[in-house]
Amino acid sequence: MRVIIPVENELGLAAPRSGHFGHAAYFTVATIESGEVTSVETIKNVDHDQAGCAGVIDFALSQNIDAIIATGMGMPPFSRFTAAGVTVYAERETPLAGDVLAKFVAGEVSPMDPEAACRH
């Protein structure tokens, strides 16, 4: 399973999470096998102002992900991810990517409720 987390910088698991999926500067991408994180990489996101929201979604999907853990997102990205078979998870309390990934692996992160999507 490949999981992507929107983050503010290139520090991987030590990176602070981005509060806005589409404007995240980077993504921390983790591969999880048999309940353990087997690899972590950091990738630079495309520029939202140039690529638009659709471009950011397309870029994230091009990373062959199975899930995204975000603090939140709007309904258009939520719908695009779920239509592509990517499960959207919401976790709003944990500031660092590594800590939220540990919670995810422990089963402590729930799928996002579509009613909680931003309406902008």
ABEGO torsion letter per residue (X at the ends): XBBBBBBABAAEAABBBBABAAABABBBBBBBBGGBBABBBBBBBBBAAAAEAAAAAAAAAAAGBABBBBAEBBAAAAAAAAAAGBBBBBBAABABAAAAAAAAAAGABBBBBAAABBBX
